[in-house]
Amino acid sequence: MAAPHVTGVCALLLSLAPDSTWEELRAALVGGAREDRYTGWDLPDTAWGYGKVYAPAAAAELSPPAPVGAPMLEVVTAPAVSEAIFRYDLPAGTMWAELRIYDILGRPVWTEELSPGGRIARWDLLTSGGMPVANGVYLAVLVADSGASPPVTVVVQR
């Protein structure tokens, strides 16, 4: 059942870096894979491959370190029960910014324009269509005219 998850992470990576080659995507997936007590520590192997796919680490592998003055995003509520609260910071001179939430398959779930002068954003755990989201892991990215933040993990547990 890993194929749908890996495909979703590839979609998310391509949304963050659309000019990536297959070799770059593969290197990001391999470099971002996690080992744990279930996978064992002697990877790669025939059962787990390189480990468990982990989108934030794969995105960090694909993206160069955030330059000074890049947007910053962090999750304040963990896990999110009734809403997710984020703290963000934008470089001086930023004209527009939006918070984007993706499901684990890389599909857009929710987007909201943010005030360049603001510092706190809230997500009411609804899709853009107004439907409640399921419990699970989501990824949040702050996108602005000055660049994008590294993705952060949002855990929804009601």
C-alpha positions as CSV (number, residue, x, y, z in Angstrom):
1,M,0.0,0.0,0.0
2,A,3.0,2.4,-0.2
3,A,2.4,3.3,-3.9
4,P,-0.4,5.8,-3.3
5,H,1.5,7.5,-0.5
6,V,4.7,7.7,-2.5
7,T,2.7,9.0,-5.5
8,G,1.1,11.7,-3.3
9,V,4.5,12.8,-1.9
10,C,5.8,13.0,-5.4
11,A,2.9,15.2,-6.4
12,L,3.6,17.4,-3.4
13,L,7.3,17.6,-4.2
14,L,6.5,18.5,-7.8
15,S,4.2,21.3,-6.6
16,L,7.1,22.7,-4.6
17,A,9.7,22.2,-7.3
18,P,8.0,21.7,-10.6
19,D,11.2,21.5,-12.6
20,S,12.5,18.5,-10.7
21,T,13.8,15.5,-12.6
22,W,12.9,11.9,-11.8
23,E,16.4,11.4,-10.4
24,E,16.0,14.4,-8.1
25,L,12.6,13.1,-6.9
26,R,14.0,9.7,-6.2
27,A,17.0,11.1,-4.3
28,A,14.7,13.2,-2.2
29,L,12.4,10.2,-1.4
30,V,15.4,8.0,-0.5
31,G,17.1,10.7,1.5
32,G,13.9,11.6,3.4
33,A,12.8,8.0,4.1
34,R,12.6,7.1,7.8
35,E,13.8,4.0,9.6
36,D,12.2,2.8,12.8
37,R,11.8,-0.3,14.9
38,Y,9.3,-1.7,12.4
39,T,11.5,-1.2,9.4
40,G,14.6,-2.2,11.2
41,W,17.9,-0.3,10.9
42,D,19.6,-2.2,8.1
43,L,18.0,-0.7,5.1
44,P,17.5,-0.9,2.2
45,D,16.0,-4.4,2.2
46,T,13.4,-6.3,0.2
47,A,10.7,-5.8,2.8
48,W,10.8,-2.0,3.4
49,G,13.0,-0.7,0.6
50,Y,14.6,2.5,1.9
51,G,12.1,2.9,4.7
52,K,8.9,4.8,5.3
53,V,8.1,7.7,3.0
54,Y,8.2,11.0,5.0
55,A,7.1,14.1,3.1
56,P,8.7,16.8,5.2
57,A,12.1,15.2,5.1
58,A,11.8,14.5,1.3
59,A,10.8,18.1,0.7
60,A,13.8,19.3,2.7
61,E,16.1,16.9,0.7
62,L,14.7,18.3,-2.6
63,S,14.7,22.0,-1.6
64,P,17.8,23.9,-0.8
65,P,17.9,25.4,2.7
66,A,15.5,28.3,3.1
67,P,17.4,31.5,2.3
68,V,17.5,34.3,4.8
69,G,14.3,36.3,4.4
70,A,12.2,33.3,3.3
71,P,8.7,32.8,4.8
72,M,8.7,30.9,8.0
73,L,5.8,28.7,9.2
74,E,5.3,26.6,12.4
75,V,2.4,24.7,13.9
76,V,1.4,25.9,17.3
77,T,-1.3,23.3,18.0
78,A,-0.2,19.6,18.1
79,P,-2.3,17.7,17.5
80,A,-5.1,19.8,16.1
81,V,-8.4,18.9,17.7
82,S,-10.9,21.7,16.8
83,E,-8.6,24.0,14.8
84,A,-4.9,24.3,13.8
85,I,-3.1,27.4,14.8
86,F,0.1,28.5,12.9
87,R,2.7,31.2,13.6
88,Y,4.2,32.7,10.5
89,D,6.7,35.4,9.6
90,L,7.1,37.0,6.2
91,P,10.1,39.0,4.9
92,A,9.8,42.7,4.8
93,G,8.2,43.9,1.5
94,T,6.1,40.8,1.0
95,M,3.0,41.8,-1.0
96,W,0.9,38.6,-0.7
97,A,1.0,35.3,1.0
98,E,-1.3,32.3,1.4
99,L,-1.4,29.3,3.6
100,R,-1.9,26.0,1.7
101,I,-2.9,22.7,3.3
102,Y,-2.4,19.4,1.5
103,D,-3.5,15.9,2.3
104,I,-0.9,13.2,2.5
105,L,-1.5,12.4,-1.1
106,G,-0.5,15.9,-2.1
107,R,-4.0,17.0,-3.0
108,P,-5.0,20.6,-2.0
109,V,-7.4,20.7,0.9
110,W,-7.6,24.3,1.9
111,T,-6.1,27.7,1.0
112,E,-6.4,31.1,2.7
113,E,-4.9,34.4,1.8
114,L,-2.9,35.8,4.7
115,S,-2.2,39.4,5.8
116,P,1.5,40.3,5.2
117,G,1.3,42.2,8.5
118,G,-0.1,39.2,10.4
119,R,1.6,36.6,12.5
120,I,-1.0,34.0,13.4
121,A,-3.2,31.9,11.0
122,R,-6.0,29.5,11.9
123,W,-7.4,26.6,10.0
124,D,-10.8,25.4,11.1
125,L,-10.1,21.8,9.9
126,L,-12.6,22.1,7.0
127,T,-11.9,21.7,3.3
128,S,-12.2,24.7,1.0
129,G,-15.7,23.2,0.2
130,G,-16.7,23.4,3.9
131,M,-16.5,19.6,4.7
132,P,-14.7,18.5,7.9
133,V,-11.4,16.8,7.2
134,A,-10.6,13.3,8.5
135,N,-8.2,12.5,11.3
136,G,-4.7,12.1,9.9
137,V,-1.6,13.9,8.7
138,Y,-1.7,17.0,6.5
139,L,1.1,19.2,5.2
140,A,1.0,23.0,5.4
141,V,3.1,25.4,3.3
142,L,3.3,29.2,3.4
143,V,3.6,30.5,-0.1
144,A,4.4,34.2,-0.8
145,D,5.7,36.4,-3.5
146,S,9.0,36.2,-1.7
147,G,9.2,32.3,-1.8
148,A,7.8,29.4,0.1
149,S,8.4,28.0,3.6
150,P,9.5,24.4,4.1
151,P,6.4,22.2,4.6
152,V,5.2,21.5,8.2
153,T,3.2,18.5,9.4
154,V,-0.2,19.0,10.9
155,V,-1.7,16.1,12.8
156,V,-5.5,16.2,13.0
157,Q,-7.0,14.1,15.9
158,R,-10.5,14.9,17.0
